[in-house]
Amino acid sequence: MIFLKKVANTDKTSKQVLALKFSTLLCTTFLFIATSVNAAAVSQGSEILNNVIVSKVMPSNAQPLAQLKVTPKPCVALRKGQKCYLEVNFSWQHPQVSDYCLVNTTTSKIIKCWQQQGHGQFNLDFQSKLTNDFSLRHKASNKDLASTQIPVAWVYKSSKRAKSTWRLF
Amino acid sequence: MNNVKLNKSLIPHLSLAAIIFAGTFCSSDIFASDISQSLRNNTEQDSDSEDYLEVGLMIRVRDSQTFKSSNGRGSYTSTSLFINGSYTWNNLFIENYSESGHGLVLGYNAFASDDWSLDLMATTGWLKVSFENDGRYSPDKNDELMVGGRLSGYVGNNIVQFAINQDATGDHNGTTASALIGRNWQLRNWNFHGIIGVEYASAKLNDYYVGVSDENAARWDNLDAYKAGESVSFSTELGVTYPISEDWVFRATGRAVTLPDAITDSPRRRSKKSVATSFHTSISYVF
């Protein structure tokens, strides 16, 4: 507020600078809010750590039981509709040693299972046209202990080809 | 006389074109097993261009013939900013693609079916990015306004395009006609493409750019009068596009264009190279 009052007493140029800074501040705030909303929308109960979305399923006593994360992300293809390729690494941990499976819940396929483990890692050659969701589950259960996803994004949002890019002369 | 010159000039160019053609399609065969998205599968058969805008920074390296009036350099490197974009409203469109070698284009989509599309358009020299010097560039003759049409078709995994353009400025009333075939293939997130083409240029157009009038020949000691004939030239292009992120795109493209005798025989030209080549790479931000 002090800054605003000081600037208000200066000339027109300073007012323009103030307007610019205020606009920048608004934009930054908006981006921050948008990012927060995005992150929240990605997976309920997620948090962002070093640009990695870590998903936790919270028990009643608010202590995280399981963690599942995947890096890097997102997968970016050139044009909407193209298959996207990305080498990713899954890592998970659970305080209780047991039999767990990493499941692609979008395709309903089991990717890998571990026996009597409390943590694990797995490298996957991700290939898909769509965003895929993944979960850590007990081997004999369909209940998600932790979840994450690999978003698929595109540079050109339309699948329509710009025909003139094919001109040569 | 012009016909004789045209036929004679075609022989080495046809040989080069055959090599280029074979090379391009042998390459396609090699990568065929890696093609995960064919042209038909990864695009909608729709005549509309995508509405978008991108700005980028491009580095070009080119090796081509030189003017007598130049400092004699046949190759050089340059860096420039460029704008790519298109906007379609009903059947009217405006577009600018630096890779096309054209400037700003205004057009009207007159016909569209599942596999074919016909555009009527006016091609300008505004925002034009030049690659190899095909002989149609002169510092004092850079105005360009051509009107014509292009017919694009999806044939199997290939795109074919036929275009004809006529000078609309009245400076030379020249005509060009071209045909090309192109395809792309995806290797993981790398998008490769290859194009080969052939172009006819009328004598009026060639003579406008490389001809020497009797008046000019009389004015300059080392310049003989020259009247250029019609010509046929061949081109090929191989390139790759890679999405760095949702907003940034990397491109690299190599091109080669044969230079017909109608161009290289001009006394205004210092060198007699029959092929002009260029390579450009860019990074651009997509809004």
Interface residues (C-beta under 8 A of the other chain):
Chain A: P74 V76 A77 L78 R79 G81 Q82 K83 C84 Y85 L86 A153 W154 V155 Y156 K157 S158 S159 K160 R161 A162 K163 S164 T165 W166 R167 L168 F169
Chain B: S36 Q37 L39 N42 T43 E44 D46 S47 D48 S49 E50 D51 Y52 S86 E95 Y97 E99 S100 G101 H102 V105 S117 D119 R150 S152 I159 Q161 A163 T176 S178 L180 G182 Q186 R188 N189 N191 I195 I196 G197 E199 S235 E237 T241 Y242 P243 I244 S245 E246 D247 W248 V249 V286
